[in-house]
Amino acid sequence: MIFATVDIGSNAGRLLITHVYEKFGSALTSKIALVRVPLRLGMDVFEKGYISDEKVEDLIRALKAYKLIMEIYKPVSFDACTTSAMREASNRKEVLDRVKKETGINLRVVDGTEEAKIISKVNNIYINRIYDDTLYVDVGGGSTECSLFTHEKFMTSRSFNIGTIRLLYDKVHSGEWNDMEHWLTNLPTHDEKVNCICTGGNISALTKLFGNGDYTISRDQIQLALGELEKYSFEERIEKFSLRPDRADVIIPAAKIFNNILRWGNIETVIAPQLGLADGLAIDLYKKYIFKNKPSPLSLQ
């Protein structure tokens, strides 16, 4: 079945059209189309505290375009959410009301804990889990979401106001770093080591450029990536590493965040399956659809 989801983050907006299916008892996604727009709402919010009229116009244009694309694919159902930047925008209500009025889309704001839980629902039967415990990490433009699972059972999650756009503008408070370090060094794990599954465009780019070619990247490789990327200017990173401009500026802050997470979490290797919040939303939609359309016991008699 085809589902459509929209994720409006602090750095970019994404429309995902995906096929969701079950295999060996797990709900999996198979991407049909992904449309990404570098809206950069966080640049306004983390600097000025609100979303400017110009950014609101861009957001509305993007959502209208997404609706046209969805009309072609005719998904079974659709969901749209927005995260860190919108959570903190002083004009959040006005923006959401205008979006609803001009596009018909109910863009719902998810808090950090819900965001972490949605992301952690993304599964992949081909991911090799060596240890009992798995840490899911998503580094976005405005926040980092972490969730711990033991044998695929949810244990705990935490959202930190540490993101690539926020770090780029020097808006990450030292207390947030301290909180992240304390949380990661005190995880209620069975062993000293955890599997680490990371989502988001930056870890995908880092893995592609500096990883092992199998959707994994080690802590040493991330440290190497950080050193290599910092050698070059913004313009040089675009040319040398074939990066989009909206990736070339945030990839260094992302590498710094991942480097700290791996160090504090005692993690040697990251798995980057190129999945994210939009995939988690699609799996949620699928499960709700299956539950809603499940035959009642009486109808089976």
C-alpha positions as CSV (number, residue, x, y, z in Angstrom):
1,M,0.0,0.0,0.0
2,I,1.1,3.5,-0.8
3,F,1.3,6.2,1.9
4,A,2.5,9.8,1.9
5,T,4.1,11.7,4.7
6,V,5.5,15.2,5.1
7,D,8.3,16.1,7.5
8,I,8.9,19.9,7.9
9,G,12.2,20.1,9.8
10,S,14.4,22.9,10.9
11,N,16.7,22.5,7.9
12,A,14.4,21.0,5.1
13,G,11.0,19.9,4.2
14,R,10.5,16.4,2.8
15,L,7.6,14.7,1.0
16,L,7.9,10.9,1.1
17,I,5.8,8.6,-1.1
18,T,6.4,5.1,0.0
19,H,5.2,1.6,-0.2
20,V,4.7,-0.1,3.2
21,Y,4.6,-3.8,3.5
22,E,5.2,-6.6,6.0
23,K,8.0,-9.1,6.0
24,F,8.7,-11.6,8.8
25,G,6.4,-9.7,11.0
26,S,8.1,-6.3,10.5
27,A,6.6,-3.3,8.7
28,L,9.1,-2.0,6.1
29,T,9.1,1.0,3.8
30,S,10.2,1.0,0.1
31,K,10.7,4.5,-1.2
32,I,8.8,5.5,-4.3
33,A,9.6,9.2,-4.4
34,L,11.3,11.7,-2.1
35,V,11.0,15.5,-2.7
36,R,13.3,17.6,-0.5
37,V,13.1,21.4,-0.2
38,P,15.7,23.4,1.8
39,L,13.3,25.6,3.7
40,R,15.7,26.4,6.5
41,L,13.0,27.5,9.0
42,G,15.6,27.1,11.8
43,M,17.7,30.0,10.4
44,D,14.8,32.3,11.3
45,V,13.7,30.7,14.5
46,F,17.1,30.2,16.2
47,E,18.3,33.7,15.2
48,K,15.1,35.8,15.5
49,G,12.7,33.6,17.4
50,Y,10.0,33.6,14.7
51,I,9.4,32.5,11.1
52,S,9.6,35.3,8.6
53,D,6.9,36.0,6.0
54,E,9.3,35.0,3.3
55,K,9.9,31.6,4.9
56,V,6.2,31.1,5.4
57,E,5.6,31.8,1.7
58,D,8.2,29.2,0.9
59,L,6.6,26.7,3.2
60,I,3.2,27.2,1.7
61,R,4.5,26.9,-1.9
62,A,6.3,23.7,-0.9
63,L,3.2,22.2,0.6
64,K,1.0,23.1,-2.4
65,A,3.6,21.4,-4.6
66,Y,3.5,18.3,-2.4
67,K,-0.3,18.1,-2.6
68,L,-0.1,18.1,-6.4
69,I,2.4,15.3,-6.4
70,M,0.3,13.3,-3.9
71,E,-2.7,13.6,-6.2
72,I,-0.7,11.7,-8.8
73,Y,0.3,8.8,-6.5
74,K,-3.1,8.6,-4.7
75,P,-1.8,7.4,-1.3
76,V,-4.1,5.4,1.0
77,S,-3.5,8.0,3.7
78,F,-1.4,11.0,4.5
79,D,0.2,12.7,7.5
80,A,2.3,15.8,8.0
81,C,4.3,17.0,10.9
82,T,6.8,19.6,11.9
83,T,9.5,19.6,14.5
84,S,12.0,21.7,16.4
85,A,11.9,25.1,14.6
86,M,8.1,25.2,14.5
87,R,8.0,24.1,18.2
88,E,10.0,27.2,19.2
89,A,8.6,29.8,16.8
90,S,6.8,32.6,18.6
91,N,4.4,32.9,15.7
92,R,3.7,29.2,15.5
93,K,-0.1,29.4,15.7
94,E,-0.3,32.1,13.1
95,V,1.9,30.1,10.7
96,L,0.0,26.8,11.2
97,D,-3.4,28.6,10.8
98,R,-2.3,30.2,7.6
99,V,-0.9,26.8,6.3
100,K,-4.2,25.2,7.0
101,K,-6.2,28.0,5.4
102,E,-4.1,28.2,2.2
103,T,-3.2,24.5,1.6
104,G,-5.8,22.5,3.6
105,I,-3.0,20.6,5.3
106,N,-3.1,20.2,9.0
107,L,0.6,20.5,9.9
108,R,0.8,19.1,13.4
109,V,3.7,19.9,15.7
110,V,5.3,16.9,17.4
111,D,7.4,17.3,20.6
112,G,10.9,15.9,20.9
113,T,9.9,12.7,22.7
114,E,7.2,11.9,20.2
115,E,9.6,12.6,17.4
116,A,12.2,10.2,18.9
117,K,9.5,7.5,19.2
118,I,8.3,7.9,15.6
119,I,11.9,7.7,14.3
120,S,12.6,4.6,16.3
121,K,9.7,2.7,14.7
122,V,11.7,2.6,11.5
123,N,12.8,-1.0,11.1
124,N,14.9,-3.0,8.6
125,I,15.3,-6.7,8.7
126,Y,18.6,-6.5,7.0
127,I,20.2,-4.5,9.7
128,N,22.6,-6.7,11.7
129,R,22.2,-6.2,15.4
130,I,25.1,-7.5,17.3
131,Y,24.2,-6.4,20.8
132,D,21.0,-6.7,22.8
133,D,20.5,-2.9,23.0
134,T,19.9,-0.6,20.1
135,L,20.2,3.2,20.2
136,Y,18.3,5.1,17.4
137,V,19.7,8.6,16.7
138,D,18.3,11.3,14.4
139,V,20.3,14.5,14.1
140,G,18.2,17.3,12.6
141,G,18.6,21.0,12.1
142,G,17.2,22.0,15.5
143,S,17.3,18.9,17.7
144,T,18.8,15.4,18.2
145,E,16.4,12.6,19.1
146,C,17.7,9.5,20.8
147,S,15.8,6.3,21.7
148,L,17.0,3.1,23.4
149,F,15.5,-0.3,22.7
150,T,16.3,-3.7,24.2
151,H,15.4,-6.6,22.0
152,E,13.2,-4.2,20.0
153,K,11.3,-3.2,23.1
154,F,11.2,0.5,23.8
155,M,13.1,1.5,27.0
156,T,13.6,5.3,27.0
157,S,14.1,8.3,24.7
158,R,15.3,11.9,25.0
159,S,15.3,14.9,22.8
160,F,18.2,17.5,23.0
161,N,18.2,21.0,21.6
162,I,21.3,20.3,19.7
163,G,21.0,20.4,15.9
164,T,23.1,21.4,12.8
165,I,21.4,24.7,12.2
166,R,21.4,25.6,15.8
167,L,25.1,24.7,16.1
168,L,25.9,26.6,12.9
169,Y,24.6,29.8,14.5
170,D,26.2,29.0,17.9
171,K,22.8,28.6,19.6
172,V,23.6,25.4,21.5
173,H,23.9,26.0,25.2
174,S,26.7,24.1,27.1
175,G,24.0,22.7,29.4
176,E,22.5,20.7,26.5
177,W,25.9,19.1,25.7
178,N,26.2,18.2,29.4
179,D,22.7,16.7,29.5
180,M,23.5,14.7,26.4
181,E,26.8,13.4,27.8
182,H,25.1,12.4,31.1
183,W,22.2,10.6,29.3
184,L,24.5,8.7,27.0
185,T,27.0,7.6,29.6
186,N,24.2,6.4,31.9
187,L,22.1,4.4,29.4
188,P,20.3,1.4,31.1
189,T,21.9,-1.1,28.8
190,H,22.6,-4.8,29.3
191,D,26.1,-4.7,28.0
192,E,28.8,-2.0,27.6
193,K,28.1,-1.8,23.9
194,V,25.0,-0.9,21.8
195,N,24.0,-1.1,18.2
196,C,23.6,2.4,16.9
197,I,21.2,3.2,14.0
198,C,21.4,6.8,12.8
199,T,19.0,8.6,10.5
200,G,19.0,11.9,8.6
201,G,20.6,13.3,5.5
202,N,23.9,14.2,7.1
203,I,24.8,10.8,8.4
204,S,23.9,9.4,5.0
205,A,26.2,11.9,3.3
206,L,29.0,11.2,5.8
207,T,28.6,7.4,5.3
208,K,28.6,7.8,1.5
209,L,31.8,9.9,1.5
210,F,33.8,8.4,4.3
211,G,32.1,5.1,5.3
212,N,32.6,1.5,4.4
213,G,30.3,1.2,1.4
214,D,27.8,-0.9,3.4
215,Y,25.7,1.8,5.1
216,T,28.1,1.8,8.1
217,I,30.7,4.3,9.3
218,S,33.0,4.0,12.3
219,R,33.9,6.5,15.0
220,D,37.4,6.8,13.6
221,Q,36.0,7.5,10.1
222,I,33.7,10.2,11.5
223,Q,36.7,11.8,13.2
224,L,38.6,11.5,9.9
225,A,35.6,13.1,8.1
226,L,35.5,16.0,10.5
227,G,39.2,16.7,10.0
228,E,39.0,16.4,6.2
229,L,35.9,18.6,5.9
230,E,37.3,21.3,8.1
231,K,40.3,21.7,5.8
232,Y,38.1,23.3,3.1
233,S,35.9,26.4,2.8
234,F,32.2,26.2,2.1
235,E,32.7,26.6,-1.6
236,E,35.5,24.1,-1.7
237,R,33.4,21.5,0.1
238,I,30.7,21.9,-2.5
239,E,33.2,21.3,-5.3
240,K,35.5,18.6,-3.8
241,F,32.8,16.5,-2.2
242,S,29.9,17.2,-4.6
243,L,27.7,18.5,-1.9
244,R,24.6,20.7,-2.3
245,P,25.0,24.1,-0.7
246,D,22.4,23.3,2.0
247,R,24.4,20.2,2.9
248,A,27.9,21.7,2.7
249,D,27.3,24.2,5.5
250,V,25.7,21.8,8.0
251,I,27.7,18.6,7.4
252,I,30.5,19.8,9.8
253,P,28.2,20.6,12.7
254,A,26.6,17.2,12.1
255,A,30.0,15.4,12.2
256,K,30.7,17.2,15.5
257,I,27.4,16.0,17.0
258,F,27.9,12.4,15.8
259,N,31.4,12.4,17.0
260,N,30.3,13.4,20.5
261,I,27.4,10.9,20.5
262,L,29.7,8.0,19.6
263,R,32.4,9.0,22.1
264,W,30.0,9.4,25.0
265,G,27.9,6.4,24.1
266,N,31.0,4.2,23.7
267,I,29.9,3.3,20.2
268,E,32.4,2.1,17.6
269,T,30.2,1.8,14.5
270,V,27.1,3.5,13.2
271,I,24.5,2.0,10.8
272,A,22.9,4.5,8.5
273,P,20.0,2.9,6.6
274,Q,19.0,6.1,4.9
275,L,15.6,6.2,6.7
276,G,14.1,8.9,8.9
277,L,11.1,10.5,10.5
278,A,9.0,10.4,7.3
279,D,9.5,6.6,7.1
280,G,8.4,6.3,10.7
281,L,5.3,8.3,10.0
282,A,4.4,6.0,7.1
283,I,4.8,3.0,9.3
284,D,2.5,4.6,11.8
285,L,-0.1,5.2,9.1
286,Y,0.2,1.6,7.9
287,K,-0.4,0.2,11.3
288,K,-3.4,2.5,11.9
289,Y,-4.9,1.5,8.5
290,I,-4.4,-2.2,9.2
291,F,-6.0,-1.9,12.7
292,K,-8.9,0.1,11.3
293,N,-9.6,-2.4,8.5
294,K,-9.0,-5.5,10.6
295,P,-12.0,-7.8,10.3
296,S,-14.0,-8.2,13.6
297,P,-14.3,-11.7,15.1
298,L,-18.1,-11.7,14.2
299,S,-17.4,-11.0,10.6
300,L,-15.2,-14.0,10.4
301,Q,-17.9,-16.4,11.6
